[in-house]
Amino acid sequence: LNDNTEEEQQLDWQSAGYDMPPLEWHQTLKEAEKNNATTTPILLDCRNKYETDMGKFENAEPLNTDNFRESWDVIEERLLNTPKDTPIMMYCTGGIRCVKVGAYVTQKLGFANVSRLAGGIIAYDRKIQKEEKENSIFKGTNFVFDGRLGRTITDDDF
């Protein structure tokens, strides 16, 4: 996932926000849902439109991009007048795009409260549903880049 853009060339991947474990992610989103809107984090879906169209976390804001290269401008526009201490949570399929977006949001845009779903939706599904036996907050199908093209997590349609 190297688009060889100027943005990517200047980022330190080790400084990309907090790599939040799936169970903590799940509990944080459940807790945010219970609280009022002022404490709800911005939840960014860093995947492309065709992936988001198959499934997403409840209350997530998709970037609606056709390819990852378009993400930078969309993120800048979305966060333009957002206070720098606003909680921002982001996710993707396996965690790689979130490292890049997390690095961009923390280093280039100056946000201080950034979290990424460790291991992406794949790790979340494995941990929450298979190990913890919790109901998933991710709804629908997770688009995967192999012969399956999708892993159904819930029966919700989009």
BALOBA-1460 file (C-alpha; in Angstrom, 3 decimals):
// residues 158
<rec num="1" residu="l" x="0.000" y="0.000" z="0.000"/>
<rec num="2" residu="n" x="2.622" y="2.473" z="-1.036"/>
<rec num="3" residu="d" x="1.142" y="5.216" z="-3.141"/>
<rec num="4" residu="n" x="4.531" y="6.949" z="-3.036"/>
<rec num="5" residu="t" x="2.880" y="10.258" z="-2.269"/>
<rec num="6" residu="e" x="4.730" y="13.142" z="-0.671"/>
<rec num="7" residu="e" x="2.525" y="12.705" z="2.403"/>
<rec num="8" residu="e" x="3.618" y="9.101" z="2.898"/>
<rec num="9" residu="q" x="7.301" y="9.742" z="2.279"/>
<rec num="10" residu="q" x="7.506" y="12.203" z="5.171"/>
<rec num="11" residu="l" x="5.687" y="10.204" z="7.862"/>
<rec num="12" residu="d" x="7.035" y="8.151" z="10.759"/>
<rec num="13" residu="w" x="4.915" y="4.969" z="10.942"/>
<rec num="14" residu="q" x="5.944" y="4.465" z="14.573"/>
<rec num="15" residu="s" x="4.116" y="7.658" z="15.553"/>
<rec num="16" residu="a" x="0.593" y="6.940" z="14.356"/>
<rec num="17" residu="g" x="-1.625" y="7.186" z="17.421"/>
<rec num="18" residu="y" x="-2.625" y="4.503" z="19.888"/>
<rec num="19" residu="d" x="-2.917" y="0.941" z="18.517"/>
<rec num="20" residu="m" x="-6.099" y="0.038" z="20.432"/>
<rec num="21" residu="p" x="-6.689" y="-3.688" z="21.060"/>
<rec num="22" residu="p" x="-9.998" y="-5.032" z="19.675"/>
<rec num="23" residu="l" x="-11.652" y="-5.652" z="23.047"/>
<rec num="24" residu="e" x="-10.801" y="-2.141" z="24.272"/>
<rec num="25" residu="w" x="-12.083" y="-0.755" z="20.919"/>
<rec num="26" residu="h" x="-15.353" y="-2.632" z="21.365"/>
<rec num="27" residu="q" x="-15.808" y="-1.416" z="24.941"/>
<rec num="28" residu="t" x="-14.881" y="2.174" z="24.044"/>
<rec num="29" residu="l" x="-17.478" y="2.305" z="21.254"/>
<rec num="30" residu="k" x="-20.138" y="0.717" z="23.444"/>
<rec num="31" residu="e" x="-19.419" y="3.247" z="26.191"/>
<rec num="32" residu="a" x="-19.468" y="6.165" z="23.727"/>
<rec num="33" residu="e" x="-22.880" y="5.033" z="22.521"/>
<rec num="34" residu="k" x="-24.203" y="5.225" z="26.103"/>
<rec num="35" residu="n" x="-22.800" y="8.741" z="26.707"/>
<rec num="36" residu="n" x="-24.046" y="11.962" z="25.221"/>
<rec num="37" residu="a" x="-22.944" y="13.237" z="21.822"/>
<rec num="38" residu="t" x="-20.281" y="15.578" z="23.240"/>
<rec num="39" residu="t" x="-18.087" y="12.639" z="24.296"/>
<rec num="40" residu="t" x="-18.544" y="10.547" z="21.163"/>
<rec num="41" residu="p" x="-15.299" y="10.152" z="19.200"/>
<rec num="42" residu="i" x="-15.071" y="10.782" z="15.478"/>
<rec num="43" residu="l" x="-15.057" y="7.294" z="13.977"/>
<rec num="44" residu="l" x="-13.398" y="7.169" z="10.551"/>
<rec num="45" residu="d" x="-13.677" y="4.219" z="8.182"/>
<rec num="46" residu="c" x="-10.376" y="4.410" z="6.266"/>
<rec num="47" residu="r" x="-11.415" y="1.905" z="3.618"/>
<rec num="48" residu="n" x="-12.627" y="2.600" z="0.105"/>
<rec num="49" residu="k" x="-16.283" y="3.075" z="-0.802"/>
<rec num="50" residu="y" x="-16.734" y="-0.427" z="-2.254"/>
<rec num="51" residu="e" x="-15.564" y="-1.876" z="1.079"/>
<rec num="52" residu="t" x="-17.732" y="0.385" z="3.242"/>
<rec num="53" residu="d" x="-20.741" y="-0.410" z="1.059"/>
<rec num="54" residu="m" x="-20.524" y="-4.016" z="2.295"/>
<rec num="55" residu="g" x="-20.268" y="-3.262" z="6.012"/>
<rec num="56" residu="k" x="-19.053" y="-0.830" z="8.661"/>
<rec num="57" residu="f" x="-19.031" y="-0.048" z="12.367"/>
<rec num="58" residu="e" x="-22.163" y="1.635" z="13.667"/>
<rec num="59" residu="n" x="-21.842" y="5.449" z="13.519"/>
<rec num="60" residu="a" x="-18.670" y="5.299" z="11.392"/>
<rec num="61" residu="e" x="-17.980" y="8.016" z="8.849"/>
<rec num="62" residu="p" x="-16.773" y="6.510" z="5.584"/>
<rec num="63" residu="l" x="-14.208" y="8.445" z="3.553"/>
<rec num="64" residu="n" x="-16.075" y="7.447" z="0.356"/>
<rec num="65" residu="t" x="-12.882" y="7.205" z="-1.661"/>
<rec num="66" residu="d" x="-12.373" y="5.076" z="-4.752"/>
<rec num="67" residu="n" x="-8.717" y="4.478" z="-3.868"/>
<rec num="68" residu="f" x="-6.525" y="5.076" z="-0.842"/>
<rec num="69" residu="r" x="-4.581" y="7.870" z="-2.559"/>
<rec num="70" residu="e" x="-7.686" y="10.099" z="-2.268"/>
<rec num="71" residu="s" x="-7.792" y="9.767" z="1.526"/>
<rec num="72" residu="w" x="-5.513" y="12.672" z="2.434"/>
<rec num="73" residu="d" x="-7.695" y="15.446" z="0.984"/>
<rec num="74" residu="v" x="-10.899" y="13.884" z="2.333"/>
<rec num="75" residu="i" x="-9.445" y="13.603" z="5.852"/>
<rec num="76" residu="e" x="-8.137" y="17.164" z="5.814"/>
<rec num="77" residu="e" x="-11.550" y="18.471" z="4.746"/>
<rec num="78" residu="r" x="-13.414" y="16.374" z="7.345"/>
<rec num="79" residu="l" x="-11.179" y="17.479" z="10.221"/>
<rec num="80" residu="l" x="-10.704" y="21.087" z="9.085"/>
<rec num="81" residu="n" x="-12.316" y="22.907" z="12.028"/>
<rec num="82" residu="t" x="-12.067" y="20.090" z="14.563"/>
<rec num="83" residu="p" x="-10.313" y="20.846" z="17.878"/>
<rec num="84" residu="k" x="-6.919" y="19.094" z="18.034"/>
<rec num="85" residu="d" x="-7.812" y="17.208" z="21.253"/>
<rec num="86" residu="t" x="-10.972" y="15.640" z="19.776"/>
<rec num="87" residu="p" x="-10.946" y="11.840" z="20.116"/>
<rec num="88" residu="i" x="-10.496" y="10.305" z="16.678"/>
<rec num="89" residu="m" x="-10.815" y="6.557" z="16.158"/>
<rec num="90" residu="m" x="-10.083" y="4.921" z="12.821"/>
<rec num="91" residu="y" x="-10.187" y="1.470" z="11.343"/>
<rec num="92" residu="c" x="-9.555" y="-0.485" z="8.163"/>
<rec num="93" residu="t" x="-9.528" y="-4.128" z="7.072"/>
<rec num="94" residu="g" x="-6.230" y="-5.313" z="8.554"/>
<rec num="95" residu="g" x="-4.644" y="-2.255" z="10.159"/>
<rec num="96" residu="i" x="-2.141" y="-1.096" z="7.519"/>
<rec num="97" residu="r" x="-4.080" y="1.844" z="6.103"/>
<rec num="98" residu="c" x="-4.876" y="3.012" z="9.640"/>
<rec num="99" residu="v" x="-1.188" y="3.243" z="10.473"/>
<rec num="100" residu="k" x="-0.736" y="5.540" z="7.479"/>
<rec num="101" residu="v" x="-3.832" y="7.614" z="8.238"/>
<rec num="102" residu="g" x="-2.986" y="7.709" z="11.957"/>
<rec num="103" residu="a" x="0.512" y="8.967" z="11.187"/>
<rec num="104" residu="y" x="-0.917" y="11.619" z="8.867"/>
<rec num="105" residu="v" x="-3.561" y="12.785" z="11.352"/>
<rec num="106" residu="t" x="-1.104" y="13.003" z="14.258"/>
<rec num="107" residu="q" x="1.984" y="14.315" z="12.455"/>
<rec num="108" residu="k" x="0.649" y="16.430" z="9.589"/>
<rec num="109" residu="l" x="-2.650" y="17.599" z="11.068"/>
<rec num="110" residu="g" x="-1.531" y="17.790" z="14.710"/>
<rec num="111" residu="f" x="-4.251" y="15.745" z="16.441"/>
<rec num="112" residu="a" x="-3.340" y="14.418" z="19.886"/>
<rec num="113" residu="n" x="-6.077" y="11.884" z="20.689"/>
<rec num="114" residu="v" x="-5.874" y="9.367" z="17.820"/>
<rec num="115" residu="s" x="-6.583" y="5.628" z="18.078"/>
<rec num="116" residu="r" x="-6.445" y="2.849" z="15.504"/>
<rec num="117" residu="l" x="-8.104" y="-0.553" z="15.678"/>
<rec num="118" residu="a" x="-5.152" y="-2.928" z="16.176"/>
<rec num="119" residu="g" x="-5.229" y="-5.561" z="13.445"/>
<rec num="120" residu="g" x="-8.261" y="-3.971" z="11.804"/>
<rec num="121" residu="i" x="-11.675" y="-5.528" z="11.338"/>
<rec num="122" residu="i" x="-10.096" y="-8.948" z="10.852"/>
<rec num="123" residu="a" x="-8.645" y="-8.917" z="14.394"/>
<rec num="124" residu="y" x="-11.830" y="-7.384" z="15.817"/>
<rec num="125" residu="d" x="-13.983" y="-10.141" z="14.346"/>
<rec num="126" residu="r" x="-11.644" y="-12.839" z="15.600"/>
<rec num="127" residu="k" x="-11.439" y="-11.426" z="19.125"/>
<rec num="128" residu="i" x="-14.974" y="-10.168" z="19.751"/>
<rec num="129" residu="q" x="-17.163" y="-12.803" z="18.170"/>
<rec num="130" residu="k" x="-14.996" y="-15.888" z="18.255"/>
<rec num="131" residu="e" x="-13.144" y="-15.459" z="21.557"/>
<rec num="132" residu="e" x="-15.316" y="-13.113" z="23.626"/>
<rec num="133" residu="k" x="-18.688" y="-14.236" z="22.170"/>
<rec num="134" residu="e" x="-19.891" y="-10.599" z="22.137"/>
<rec num="135" residu="n" x="-22.284" y="-9.112" z="19.593"/>
<rec num="136" residu="s" x="-20.337" y="-7.226" z="16.948"/>
<rec num="137" residu="i" x="-20.670" y="-3.469" z="16.551"/>
<rec num="138" residu="f" x="-19.349" y="-3.957" z="13.016"/>
<rec num="139" residu="k" x="-22.350" y="-4.659" z="10.809"/>
<rec num="140" residu="g" x="-22.402" y="-6.445" z="7.477"/>
<rec num="141" residu="t" x="-19.524" y="-8.007" z="5.558"/>
<rec num="142" residu="n" x="-15.835" y="-7.218" z="5.851"/>
<rec num="143" residu="f" x="-14.360" y="-6.974" z="2.349"/>
<rec num="144" residu="v" x="-11.157" y="-9.018" z="2.232"/>
<rec num="145" residu="f" x="-8.524" y="-9.135" z="-0.471"/>
<rec num="146" residu="d" x="-8.429" y="-12.840" z="-1.170"/>
<rec num="147" residu="g" x="-10.558" y="-15.383" z="-3.021"/>
<rec num="148" residu="r" x="-13.443" y="-14.959" z="-0.578"/>
<rec num="149" residu="l" x="-13.830" y="-11.193" z="-1.218"/>
<rec num="150" residu="g" x="-15.878" y="-10.939" z="1.933"/>
<rec num="151" residu="r" x="-16.254" y="-12.339" z="5.422"/>
<rec num="152" residu="t" x="-19.809" y="-12.007" z="6.714"/>
<rec num="153" residu="i" x="-19.767" y="-10.732" z="10.273"/>
<rec num="154" residu="t" x="-23.471" y="-9.960" z="10.698"/>
<rec num="155" residu="d" x="-26.472" y="-10.429" z="8.419"/>
<rec num="156" residu="d" x="-27.098" y="-6.662" z="8.161"/>
<rec num="157" residu="d" x="-27.470" y="-5.427" z="4.582"/>
<rec num="158" residu="f" x="-26.146" y="-2.124" z="3.271"/>
